[in-house]
Amino acid sequence: MNTTYRLVLPNYLNHYGLLYGGQLLQWIDEAGYIAVSLSFPTKEFVTVGLNEVVFHKRIQLGSILQFDANLIKQGTTSATFEI
């Protein structure tokens, strides 16, 4: 497992004062890239897709978010992580 943290700053907020969903998706993608790069340092990867993103609660200014990346499937030319 690989863990990454992010601090929610004012420039990441929408007009309601909550985290932009797109910003959260960017951080999820980045956490996946960090995890796959550390797991397979001699390989090159790109994001093919995100299967499902579920927003359970509002994220406000000053929140510290933790992203845990777990390898759930490894193929010959791919790797699938759960973030």
N, C-alpha and C positions, 0 to 999 in steps of 0.2 A: 504494500500500500504506500502511496505517496500522498502527502498532505501539503496543501498550499493555502495561504491566508490572504485575504483582501480587506482593506479598510474602506468603508463607504464614505467618500468625501463629497462636498457640495456639488462639484461638477458632474457627478454621476446621477444626480437627482432630476426627476421630471418636475413639471409645474405643480404637482401635488406634494412635492417634498419627499417622494419615494424613489427608490432605485429604478432606473430604466430597465425594462426587461431585456433589451438588447445588450446593455452593459453586462448583465448577469450571464447572458449567453456567451459573450466574448470571454468572460472569466472562466466559464466552464470549458470552452474550447482550449484556452490557454493551459488550464490545469491538466487537460488530457494530453496536450503536446508535451508538457513538462514530464508527465508520468511516462509516456511512451519513449521520450528521448533518454530518460534515465534508465529505463528498462532495457532498451535496445540502442546503446550509444553509437554503434557503427552503422545503423540503418537510417534511411530517410523516410519520413511519414508526412502525410497530409490528411486533413479531416475529410472523410467521405460523407458523413452525415451524423445527425443527432436523432435518435429514435423517439425519445419522449422527454419533454421538460414539463414539470408540474410545479406551479407556483403555489405554495401552501400558505404563506403569510407575507405581509408587507415588510419591506426592508427599509429601515430609516437611516438617516444621517448618523454616522458614528458607529454603526454596526460593524462588527468584525466577523467576516464570513470565512468558514472553513470548508475547503473542497478536498474530499478524500477520493483518490483515484485508485480503483482496483482492477487489475487485469482479470477479465472473465473468460476470454477466449483468445487463443493464439493460433493463427493459421500459418501457411507458408509465406504468404505475402501480405498478411494483415494482422492486426491486433485490435481487440475490442475491450474497451475500458468502461466501467461504470463509475460515474462521477457523482 
